[in-house]
Amino acid sequence: MVFAEGVKAEQSENINQKTDPRHFYKHKNAAPLPAMLIYKKFIFDSAHFLPNVPEGHKCKNMHGHTYQLTVFMDGPLLPNEGWVIDYGDLKRLIKPIIDQLDHHCLNEIPGLENPTSEILAIWLWNQVKPLIPALKRVELNETASSGVIYEGE
């Protein structure tokens, strides 16, 4: 067997085969399988207020949103499974992060003292990226018509 581009044989033993798409192998002389961009959506409800907006701004008051987070990652298709990652594994990795936010006041979470959608998207990226190195984008909607896309630095 030949390892995927960028993976050396001695590295293959240290790769988490459930969460790291670099574990992809291809059979010698087989056509490479295509890379895919996949996503999973998560919903959570949180309260917050924005302390830095001017007096009288409606967001200065405590209020809440039903947030929709979409996490995107990319990687090659696994030849046996025919997927990039098991969505169940992806959910298990993200759930502890969502649990920190769901039905909590965001202002009380370290790093979210001024929890705008933009700051929350960066915070989410910083929580998810160490768990999912193939993370490409987070999309966060605070309403059906308002949101932010963050693709790292």
Sequence and secondary structure as in RCSB ss.txt:
>XXXX:A:sequence
MVFAEGVKAEQSENINQKTDPRHFYKHKNAAPLPAMLIYKKFIFDSAHFLPNVPEGHKCKNMHGHTYQLTVFMDG
PLLPNEGWVIDYGDLKRLIKPIIDQLDHHCLNEIPGLENPTSEILAIWLWNQVKPLIPALKRVELNETASSGVIY
EGE
>XXXX:A:secstr
 EE TT  GGGGGGS TTT GGG EE TTS    EEEEEEEEEEEEEE  TTS TT GGGS EEEEEEEEEEEEE
E  TTT SSS HHHHHHHHHHHHHHHTTEEGGGSTT SS  HHHHHHHHHHHHTTT TTEEEEEEESSSS EEEE
   
